[in-house]
């Protein structure tokens, strides 16, 4: 897999910055948009979409008109930029709020890196500074503003499509116009989303909420501190199994309930399986882990071997090449280097999660995962003990009954890959995009 290029661009310096971004990504977006919408791309639909945008998000209209002019008044681009009734698309992702001295929002963004803009933008379009992960040319997948409001989204686990806006534009609107969690909730109650998503919001006062956003304005406000890719119940079992949404949420919930949970240990969990995925060929790989500290106006992208920081006080144009398959096991676990050292809580959790997901039918000893998991419960368990127990238990051979139900994956467990790919194939952006930002 080729290294992935990430960009940061300051859109507040000149119009040419956004024009360059548009020229880089619009050909692929246009192909996807026209291919999916077909005959619905026309002047009548454009007029209706602009009317809906002005009705629901009037503050964005000056920005919208300016961006349309920068496209050369392209009517297809204009309809795309309204983000009204867009084609279906999904991402996966996990996210959590950590209430420490300064509230933090941490999230994994899971997709194919070739379907992501991989661009962090800084803007000041309506008198409020915003740093966001760009989506659909002017929307946001996650971000924060200079009032101390931060938010991020995950797919809500429902493949139905309704009448409304693409959620990246609603996210942008909130960052441009809101300062508190309660204001953001009010926005979601009145602006319809075209698909189901989960949005976690935190503000400078330490308030937070996770919204389970349904179709066409239906939302459920919760105090969930962690969310993955389902809402109150699983409604798309194949996707839930494929993405391990239940397992990922349980891991996050367990971490957040511990008195010993710190920013370092939680970030470490996000950087390890199953929260971190490398299924990039199935549009389910972790492109980045984002950490937002909205009170101090700082954010960073984190990978197992590096970080990339940005802030309102020191935002610079730049680029960073990242090899996403690089997963050094020593990252964030350097305390466990001695064979006679007790395991850290993070490493114990990682091993337990790994054991939980191993199919017993693949092992010489089908009970190995259970027995090792029991051994890991000891609070003073040492690495040398784990090594010895692993060698003793794992390789013990047991004769297994010859049953079709013990195959590595029973046919009833198979995911409908075509159904998932149909929604995940959004806009095949080029692997390498030469963007010169000035």
Secondary structure by P-SEA (a helix, b strand, c coil): ccbbbbbbbcccccaaaaaaaaaacaaaaaaaaaaaacccccaaaaaaaaaaaaaccccaaaaaaaaaaaacccaaaaaaaacccccccccccccccccccbbbbbbbbbccccccccbbbbbccccbbbbbccccccccccccccccccccccccccccccccccaaaaaaaaaaccccaaaaaaaaacccccbbbbbbbbccccbbbbbbcccccbbbbcccccccccccccccaaaaaaaaaaaaaaaaaaaaacccccaaaaaaaaaccccccccccccccccbbbbbbccccbbbbbcccbbbbbcccbbbbbbbbbccccccccccccccccccccccaaaaaaaaaaaaacccccccccaaaaaaaaaaccccccaaaaaaaaaccccbbbbbcccccccccccccccaaaaaaaaacccccccccccccc
